[in-house]
Amino acid sequence: MVSTRDSVFEDRLNHASLLDGGWISRAKFEFYAHASVDDLEARLGATGEDDGVDGRRLIVSDGVFSMDGDRCPLLGLTQAAERYGAWLMIDDAHGFGVIGEAGAGSVDPAEFNTHQVPVLMATLGKAVGTSGAFVAGDDSLIELLIQRARNYIYTTALPAAVAVATLKSLEIVASENWRREKLTELIARFRRGVRQVGVELLPSATPIQPVVVGDAATALAASEALEARGFMITAIRPPTVPQGTARLRITLTAAHTNDDVDRLVAALGEVFCEAFGDAGADT
């Protein structure tokens, strides 16, 4: 879809797969500051014939960022794309099925159309619980991908059983809103509890709740201490995240209970007290 005379603009905290796709497209590639529409517009405005790029412009962003749990400024991105004649691609791997009316995700079809968000993709391996992924857009885009996307053409189709399971999962996602309501309640309960035990969280309202520790060795030690208490919490370290921002990446699901959340909060309080003393996570 983009090549040598085109431009790709990606949020600096996009998932590695999006960044790799942008780099290998051979288009002119630029980061913009995380969730900054102002920085994006400055870069869009500075790109043109003077630097040998006069083709299409593609803005790419995660819908929900996988390591911080925050959401992209979607309305601002659509407005920037409109002003500068760019396409917008949203990867909603961590939003689809979990947020929005009927689990539609970050891109609410009642608010955004395919002109505003021409390319929407998401995985089926997270909230849907099967495997594979999808791209949604206008008929012309889908036909182009069917005919020209090498990764699609030269891969093996999903097994029929996975396709059937996915269809059933999508029915559940759309109809069982109580799962999202429960998840929202668990997220709020977790955040309240963690504040009470003096552990800092990033400002995330999604199931991804990162606890930034800073030092990679400390994050690993905290992860091991939590595992000894019965909690599998992954330590995320550089190069997955920037130096000095190693973290515990906590992900809540609708299958968890209030008791699960309360026990995790208590365990986090114990582990961080042991690691940091009275200063808690503020250190």
Secondary structure as GFF3:
##gff-version 3
##sequence-region A 1 283
A	DSSP	beta_strand	7	11	.	.	.	ID=ss1
A	DSSP	alpha_helix	16	24	.	.	.	ID=ss2
A	DSSP	beta_strand	28	32	.	.	.	ID=ss3
A	DSSP	alpha_helix	37	46	.	.	.	ID=ss4
A	DSSP	three_ten_helix	49	51	.	.	.	ID=ss5
A	DSSP	beta_strand	57	62	.	.	.	ID=ss6
A	DSSP	alpha_helix	74	84	.	.	.	ID=ss7
A	DSSP	beta_strand	87	91	.	.	.	ID=ss8
A	DSSP	three_ten_helix	101	103	.	.	.	ID=ss9
A	DSSP	beta_strand	119	123	.	.	.	ID=ss10
A	DSSP	beta_strand	133	136	.	.	.	ID=ss11
A	DSSP	alpha_helix	139	148	.	.	.	ID=ss12
A	DSSP	alpha_helix	150	153	.	.	.	ID=ss13
A	DSSP	alpha_helix	160	175	.	.	.	ID=ss14
A	DSSP	alpha_helix	177	196	.	.	.	ID=ss15
A	DSSP	beta_strand	208	214	.	.	.	ID=ss16
A	DSSP	alpha_helix	216	228	.	.	.	ID=ss17
A	DSSP	beta_strand	234	236	.	.	.	ID=ss18
A	DSSP	beta_strand	246	251	.	.	.	ID=ss19
A	DSSP	alpha_helix	258	276	.	.	.	ID=ss20
A	DSSP	three_ten_helix	277	282	.	.	.	ID=ss21
###
